[in-house]
Amino acid sequence: MKKGERVNVIWLIIVAMVVTLTVTVVPSERSYAATQATYYVNPSGGSDSNNGLTTGTAFATITKARDVIRTINGSMTGDIYVYLMNGTYPLSATLTFGPSDSGTNGYKIIYKNYTGAAPVISGGVDLTTGWTLHDAGQNIYKKTGVNWNFRQLYVNDTRGVKARKPNLTDEVTGGPYLNATNSSYPYTVNTADIGSWANGGTAEMVVVGHWSQHRGRIASYTGNTVTFKTPESGFAYNHHNQGSSPYYFENAYALLDAAGEWFLDTANTTLYYKPRSGETMNTTTVIAPKVETLVQFQGSSASNKVHDIQFAGITFRYSNWLAPSIYGYVDTQAGFRYQTAGGGSNSEIRNTARYTSALGMVQLKYASTITLESNTFQFAGGWGIMGNEGTDHTLIKSNSFYKNAGGGVALGVAGDEWDEQSSMDGQSTYDSILDNTVDTVGLDYADMVGIGGMIPNNMTIGRNEVKNLPYTGITIGWNWQDYEHGMTDNVIFGNNIHHVIKLLDDGGGIYTLGKMVGFTRFDANYIHDLSGSAYNGGYPISAIYFDNGSAYKTAEKNVINNAPQTIFASNPPNHDNVIQNNYSNSPWGNWSGSNVFQNNTTVSNQSWPQGAIDIMNAVGPGGTAQKPTPPTAPPAGPVVFSDNFNDNAIGSPWTTVGGAWSETSQTLKQTSTANGDPRKAIVSNAGLGTSTDYTITAKVRVDSWTDGDYARAGVGLFTGTSDGKGYNLVFHQNHSTLQWLNDEIAWGTSYPFNWSNNTWYWFKMSASNGTLYGKVWQDGTSEPASWMYTQSWSGRTGYPSLNGGSTNTGGSTVSFDDVTVEGPASTNKALNKTVNAYYIDGSTAALQPGDSVVYATDGNPSTKTQATNQWRWMLRIDLGASTSINRIKLIMPATAYATAFDIQTSTDGTSYTTVKSVTGFGGGASDNTITSTTARYVRVVAITPDGPGQTGGQMAIAEVEVY
């Protein structure tokens, strides 16, 4: 080591120690987040021999800042900031971030724009100068010495057009197109449309095939037959056959005949360009992409991830992607992956076929808690962002994706076979794509979508605007078969999707594949202005498209304005989906009989009801649309009645209405098949109230069943003893329907549910303040964590009951066992009340990605609220009015909790009294009885942990209950 280098290293160590000591002595109750170190990078005025600690001593490269941070991030005491000053940061290779570049101790490493700066990370090379006139008659210029390959060119930040036939007139569709004279590979064309240039080794043929746009590098043509190069000559073009196969040719010098077109002769390292009006060669800026991936976040495995890094306020420009120059481009679906090995024939998608994910400007693999916020991704050669195996808690928020050759953002893209989910290594979990704008992408690879999730679990896609695309706006899911493969609890909400699917077909505003169990919702999206192109093959175009394998998905409260159809859910297998409470002025479309279509509103022209207008006004970036959450009911109270029917006699607590009831073989049976309705066993003589909100749980078995309106079996609440009428949750009509019933008043919401005779099922039904909650599950399986069904009904009085079927048009006989009735718990006064999070000094606290203050009082302990940027923080609940309080219960996750905290109350929100101090807490539930007090506000204040490396990590609150 040189003497000067030793001095520099010692200086950096001293500075890092000083910064660390400074952070240590400042109290954690500061109004700003803890900061361990701050660095600056200036691409024009900086130097990597500087210390990077001030704007005047900035580094020159991000790479240098990253490398210095590696020396101080082993046990962080605060966030580390790297401010990028104004200018372009040219890359000659991918900027990589691995596990050693991660934030630690819950802190982040944040790369962001300096105040007022607009930094650009560029993978392009400036080719502005060195042009000479090559063909004066055609006004074609050339530049020699261009010794790398690229597939896009940008002139004055306008996309150049690769020389083609016919000439481009529509950027989004890529039209116009010629038409092949057949519909399968090898393609035959009109001989007038091809020439000797096709045998020159550079030309490509771009073919539209329903939901795909393929590219093949032309090896030769004989007569009128076009043959592709190896390996793409063996790929599955014929899996996507479309009529007369619209196509165009590109990438031959002989096709360079329109202003704005270019051709790269890689063999002779010469670039040709025909300038547009107003462009002056050697003055007008010309950029060619060179680096394929600009920034890569990649861990080594699922157990060694890169994590806790944020990029914000940065523009990413000019990435390359060269795989189509090696393999052509034959997509599988949505542009997630392209074929790299044949499957045995030009139709074979499985067998030996293999696939590779397209590249993005930014790549993620084995990455956790990576945040990309308020960035711009422009002029990508492939995707803007591509997430492969093993991403979790990624936040992609408030970014802009514009004029990319490929798609906007895709996550969970895994595996190299068609559909081998069981062996795919690491799906996307708890990733969020929020408030982004995706505009005019898929310009070279038209089947790449705006936003995509391939194998997602707990993915949230919300409040994005997606527009001006040749194919689908948002796609989520993979697999065409009827089995589970880990795609659960995905929510797509509040998106504004319009003017998409302008070229291809078999897609729409939102497209989804595969079974998604749990709470999967397509909620409150506004999808509008969709229309097919002259080039598509006539497959369905739908605002919402539930394709093969779709099951257990709900599309609700969406607004559809000016689309070919609203919903398409017919391609099998396709079952147990619910389409309800939507608004549309377009044809409703098609759905299979095992899906439910109900309570949807047909709108004439633009006469939208207020409910639809509210949805339209709330969508898109910065909108007010909120993510739907699973229905929650107050916890049940003590058991007030139970009967296991082991005494072979109907006990005195029961009153029966209709039917033939008996207690035999340790079950309660209703066996009458004569016409009659209703048939109820009512818990009327057990001291229960007639106006009380109870919860009833019972095992139900259908012994005989004839399809029809009177065929039913289940449980009920608020059931009268004189007429047997009440509120019910029952199997109804057939073996695939579950439905709410208000006896002789109305049928309520129905749900798909496949069940069988002679099989026990658990029914659980609860009432709370005019809302009914229900769940049903097969005996021997686990009870669902959340309530599955809700219905708003009120006004009846009566008792819990069992619904033993009816007979008229259809009928049933039913057995019951293990009935339990629970009384209401004390009312949780904090449920769904207003919540705020603050740092200790009273300033508003920032939250961890994906968290929300509402999660602290939503009744769902699987969600949480947790602050970021500072160890100690506090949560305040506004109960709405002063009320008497004697019990406060908190739930904190086992992985993030306060070991010590105070519970405080206040009547005015200013002056607080500590009513309980808790110490030695280890996570889970903390149920605290306090001396009765009157208060409007309840506050939880973290005491410890108050720094890194302490037990509990940091306080997180899953639920606060106040009684």
TORRO-259480 format. One record per residue (C-alpha): residue in three letters; x, y, z. Coordinates in steps of 0.5 Angstrom, whole numbers, plus 500, padded with zeros to 3 digits. Layout:
<rs>
AlaXYZ...
</rs>
This chain:
<rs>
Met500500500Lys503507498Lys504512504Gly498516501Glu493511501Arg495509508Val493516510Asn487516506Val484509509Ile486512516Trp482518515Leu476514513Ile476510519Ile477516523Val471520520Ala467513520Met468513528Val467520529Val460519525Thr458513529Leu460517536Thr456523534Val450518533Thr451514539Val451520544Val445524540Pro438521544Ser434517540Glu428522541Arg430526535Ser425529530Tyr429526524Ala431519523Ala438516526Thr444517520Gln450514521Ala454517515Thr452521509Tyr456521502Tyr456525496Val457523489Asn458528483Pro460525476Ser463531473Gly466535479Gly468529484Ser474524485Asp474517487Ser480519491Asn476524495Asn473522502Gly466523499Leu463527506Thr461533503Thr459536496Gly466539495Thr469533496Ala465528493Phe466521490Ala466521482Thr462514482Ile457510485Thr461504485Lys466508490Ala461510495Arg458503495Asp465500496Val467505502Ile460503505Arg462496505Thr467498511Ile462501515Asn456497515Gly457491519Ser453493525Met450500523Thr447505528Gly443509523Asp441510516Ile447511511Tyr445516505Val449517499Tyr447523495Leu447523487Met449530485Asn446533478Gly449529472Thr450523468Tyr453517471Pro456513465Leu456505466Ser461500463Ala459494467Thr453493471Leu453496478Thr452490483Phe450490490Gly450483494Pro449481501Ser455485503Asp452492501Ser446491505Gly443495511Thr444492518Asn440492524Gly434495521Tyr437501518Lys437502510Ile443504505Ile439510501Tyr442512494Lys438518492Asn438524488Tyr441530492Thr436536493Gly434539486Ala438534482Ala436530477Pro442524476Val442519471Ile445512471Ser446511464Gly448504460Gly449508453Val454511449Asp454517446Leu455517438Thr454524437Thr460525433Gly464522427Trp458521422Thr460522415Leu455522409His454515406Asp449516400Ala447523398Gly441521394Gln438517400Asn441522405Ile444516409Tyr450517414Lys454512417Lys459512423Thr465507423Gly468503429Val462502432Asn464495435Trp458492439Asn451490438Phe445494440Arg438493438Gln435500440Leu438507438Tyr436514441Val436520437Asn435527441Asp431522446Thr427520441Arg427512439Gly430511432Val427505428Lys431499426Ala430499418Arg424495416Lys418494411Pro413496411Asn415503414Leu413504421Thr407509422Asp404507429Glu409506435Val405502440Thr402497435Gly408497431Gly404497425Pro403497419Tyr404489418Leu404485412Asn400478412Ala403471411Thr400467406Asn400461412Ser399461419Ser404457422Tyr412456421Pro415456417Tyr412462414Thr410463407Val410470404Asn408474398Thr414474394Ala413481392Asp414483400Ile421479400Gly428480396Ser435478396Trp436482402Ala433477406Asn439472405Gly444477408Gly444474415Thr442480419Ala434481417Glu429479422Met421477421Val417480427Val410476427Val404477431Gly401471434His395472438Trp398474445Ser405474443Gln409478438His415473436Arg422475432Gly426470428Arg433471425Ile432469418Ala437464415Ser434464408Tyr428464404Thr426459398Gly421461393Asn416464398Thr418460404Val422464410Thr427459414Phe429462421Lys436461424Thr438456429Pro436455435Glu429459434Ser427455428Gly426449433Phe422454438Ala414453439Tyr411459434Asn406454432His403454439His400461438Asn398461431Gln394466428Gly390466421Ser394470416Ser400471421Pro401479421Tyr408481420Tyr414485418Phe421485416Glu427489419Asn434490420Ala437490413Tyr440495410Ala436495404Leu430497408Leu433503410Asp429508406Ala425512411Ala427518416Gly429516423Glu431509421Trp438506422Phe442499421Leu448497425Asp452492420Thr456489426Ala460485421Asn463491419Thr462495425Thr458501422Leu452504424Tyr448507418Tyr442513420Lys437517416Pro436523419Arg429526421Ser427533419Gly431538424Glu436533426Thr443535424Met449529424Asn455531428Thr450536432Thr444532434Thr445527440Val445520438Ile446515444Ala446507443Pro445502449Lys451498451Val450495458Glu444490459Thr443491466Leu445497470Val444495477Gln443488480Phe441487487Gln443479488Gly444475494Ser447468493Ser441464496Ala435464499Ser438464506Asn443470504Lys440475501Val442482499His437487503Asp435494506Ile437498500Gln433504497Phe434508490Ala430514490Gly430520485Ile434517480Thr433516472Phe435510469Arg436510461Tyr439506455Ser440499457Asn441494452Trp438487451Leu442482446Ala439475447Pro434476441Ser440477437Ile442470439Tyr435466440Gly430470436Tyr425472441Val419467442Asp415469449Thr411464453Gln406469456Ala407476458Gly414477456Phe416474463Arg421469459Tyr423467452Gln425460449Thr432458449Ala431451447Gly426447443Gly421442446Gly421437440Ser417441435Asn414448433Ser408447437Glu412444443Ile412448450Arg414443455Asn418436453Thr426439453Ala424446452Arg427451456Tyr426458458Thr430464461Ser427471464Ala428477460Leu433482463Gly431489466Met435495467Val434493474Gln435486476Leu433483483Lys434476485Tyr435473493Ala433480495Ser429483501Thr426489503Ile429493497Thr426500495Leu425503489Glu422509489Ser420516485Asn425513480Thr424514472Phe426508468Gln426510460Phe429507454Ala430500457Gly432494452Gly428489456Trp424490462Gly425496467Ile425492473Met425484473Gly425480479Asn427473479Glu427468485Gly427470492Thr424477493Asp421479499His418485501Thr420489495Leu417496495Ile416499488Lys413506489Ser412512485Asn416510479Ser415512472Phe416507466Tyr416510459Lys418508452Asn421502454Ala423496448Gly420491453Gly415492459Gly415496466Val416491472Ala415484473Leu417480479Gly417473481Val419470475Ala422464476Gly424457473Asp427455466Glu421450465Trp414451462Asp410450469Glu414446474Gln412450480Ser413445485Ser421445484Met421453482Asp426456487Gly423462491Gln417465489Ser415473490Thr413474497Tyr410480500Asp412485494Ser408491493Ile408495486Leu404502488Asp403509485Asn407508479Thr406510472Val407505466Asp406509459Thr408507452Val412500453Gly413494450Leu415497444Asp420492441Tyr417486445Ala409487444Asp407482449Met411484455Val406487460Gly406494464Ile406490471Gly407483472Gly407478477Met409471475Ile409466482Pro406471487Asn404470494Asn401476498Met403481492Thr400488492Ile399492486Gly395498487Arg394505485Asn398505478Glu396508472Val398503466Lys397506459Asn398506451Leu401498451Pro400493445Tyr398488450Thr395487457Gly396492463Ile397488469Thr398480469Ile398476475Gly399469476Trp402462472Asn399455471Trp394453467Gln392447471Asp387446477Tyr392445483Glu395450488His402452487Gly403458493Met399464489Thr395466495Asp393473498Asn394477492Val391484492Ile390488485Phe386495487Gly385502485Asn389502478Asn387506472Ile388502466His387505459His388504452Val392498453Ile392491448Lys392496442Leu395490438Leu395483441Asp389479443Asp387474449Gly388479454Gly386485457Gly386491462Ile388485468Tyr389478466Thr390473471Leu392465471Gly392460476Lys389458483Met389463488Val387461495Gly386466501Phe384473500Thr385474493Arg382481490Phe381485484Asp378491487Ala376498485Asn380498479Tyr378503473Ile379500466His377504460Asp378505453Leu380498450Ser379496443Gly382491439Ser387492433Ala386490426Tyr392486427Asn389481432Gly387474431Gly380475434Tyr381472441Pro377475447Ile379482449Ser376483456Ala377489462Ile378483467Tyr380476464Phe380470469Asp384465464Asn385458465Gly386455472Ser383461475Ala379459482Tyr378463488Lys379470486Thr374476487Ala373481482Glu369487486Lys367494485Asn371495479Val369500474Ile369498466Asn368504461Asn368502454Ala371495453Pro369490448Gln367486454Thr367486462Ile369479464Phe372473461Ala372467466Ser370461461Asn377457459Pro377451463Pro379450469Asn375456471His371455478Asp369458484Asn371466482Val366471484Ile364477480Gln360482484Asn358489485Asn362492479Tyr359497474Ser360497467Asn357500461Ser360495456Pro358488455Trp358483461Gly362478457Asn362470459Trp364466465Ser363459467Gly357456471Ser361455477Asn363462478Val358467481Phe356473478Gln352478482Asn350485484Asn353488478Thr350494475Thr349496468Val350503466Ser348507460Asn353511456Gln356515461Ser351516466Trp355513472Pro352512479Gln356516485Gly359509487Ala362508480Ile364516480Asp368515487Ile372509485Met374513478Asn376519482Ala380514487Val385510482Gly392511480Pro398514483Gly397519489Gly389517489Thr385515495Ala384508494Gln385503499Lys387496499Pro382491501Thr383487507Pro380481510Pro373482513Thr374482521Ala369481527Pro370482534Pro372476538Ala367471541Gly366471548Pro365466553Val361459551Val354460553Phe351453550Ser354447547Asp351440545Asn355434543Phe348430542Asn351424546Asp345423550Asn340421544Ala335425546Ile333432544Gly334436550Ser330442553Pro334448550Trp332446543Thr325448540Thr324445533Val320448527Gly318444522Gly321437519Ala322431523Trp328431528Ser331426532Glu338425536Thr341418534Ser348416533Gln351422537Thr348426532Leu342431531Lys338429525Gln333432520Thr330427516Ser323429513Thr323429506Ala315432505Asn314439503Gly316444508Asp320450509Pro323452514Arg326446518Lys330449524Ala332447531Ile333453535Val337454542Ser331458545Asn331455552Ala338456554Gly338463557Leu340467551Gly338474549Thr334475543Ser337481541Thr344479542Asp350478537Tyr352471538Thr357466534Ile355459533Thr359454530Ala357447528Lys358441524Val354440518Arg353433514Val348433508Asp345426508Ser341427502Trp340432497Thr336434491Asp338440487Gly333446487Asp331452491Tyr329449497Ala335444498Arg339448503Ala343446510Gly347450515Val346455521Gly343461523Leu342467528Phe336471530Thr331465529Gly324466531Thr321460535Ser314461532Asp316461525Gly323459524Lys325465520Gly332468521Tyr339469518Asn342463515Leu349461512Val347455508Phe349450502His344452497Gln341450490Asn347445488His353442490Ser357448489Thr354454492Leu354457499Gln349463500Trp346468505Leu339467507Asn334472510Asp328467511Glu322469506Ile325476505Ala331475500Trp337471498Gly343474500Thr350474497Ser352467494Tyr359464494Pro362458490Phe364452495Asn364445492Trp362440497Ser359433498Asn354429501Asn356424507Thr362429509Trp362433515Tyr363441514Trp364446520Phe360452519Lys361458523Met357464523Ser357471527Ala354477528Ser356484530Asn352491529Gly348489523Thr354485520Leu354477519Tyr360474518Gly361467516Lys366461514Val366454512Trp371449512Gln371441511Asp372437518Gly379435518Thr382441515Ser384447519Glu379453520Pro381459516Ala384464519Ser380470517Trp372470516Met371468509Tyr364471508Thr360477510Gln353480509Ser349486512Trp343485515Ser339487521Gly332488524Arg331481526Thr331478533Gly331471536Tyr336465537Pro342461534Ser339455530Leu341449525Asn338449518Gly335442517Gly333443510Ser327444506Thr323440501Asn319443495Thr323444488Gly329440491Gly330438498Ser335436503Thr336432510Val341434514Ser345431520Phe349436526Asp354435531Asp358439536Val354445537Thr357451540Val354458542Glu359464544Gly357470547Pro359477545Ala366479548Ser366486551Thr366491545Asn373493542Lys372500542Ala379501538Leu376497532Asn377501526Lys378507529Thr383512527Val391511528Asn397515528Ala404513529Tyr409518532Tyr416519533Ile418520541Asp418528539Gly411528536Ser413528529Thr410523524Ala413517524Ala415514517Leu413506517Gln416500514Pro414498507Gly408495506Asp405497513Ser400502515Val397505521Val390502520Tyr393495521Ala394496528Thr386497529Asp383492523Gly382486528Asn387482524Pro393480528Ser397478522Thr398485519Lys402490523Thr404497524Gln412499525Ala416505524Thr422506521Asn428510521Gln428511529Trp428505534Arg423508539Trp416511537Met409511539Leu402509537Arg396513538Ile389511537Asp383516537Leu377512540Gly372518537Ala370520544Ser371520551Thr369513554Ser370509560Ile376504559Asn378498564Arg382494559Ile387495554Lys390489550Leu396489545Ile399484540Met406484538Pro409480533Ala414474535Thr419477531Ala419485533Tyr416487539Ala418492545Thr421489551Ala418495555Phe413500553Asp408504557Ile401505556Gln398512556Thr391515556Ser388522555Thr382526554Asp385531550Gly390528546Thr395533549Ser396531556Tyr397524558Thr397519564Thr401513564Val396507566Lys401501565Ser408500564Val410493562Thr417491562Gly420484560Phe415483555Gly417477550Gly412479544Gly405476543Ala399478547Ser399483553Asp393483556Asn392489561Thr387490566Ile387498569Thr384502574Ser377504570Thr379511567Thr375516562Ala379517556Arg379519548Tyr386517546Val390511548Arg398511546Val403506546Val410508547Ala416504546Ile421504551Thr426499549Pro429496544Asp432503544Gly438501539Pro441496535Gly442489537Gln437489543Thr432483544Gly426484540Gly429488535Gln424494535Met417495537Ala411493532Ile404493533Ala399488530Glu393489534Val391494540Glu384492543Val381497548Tyr375495553
</rs>
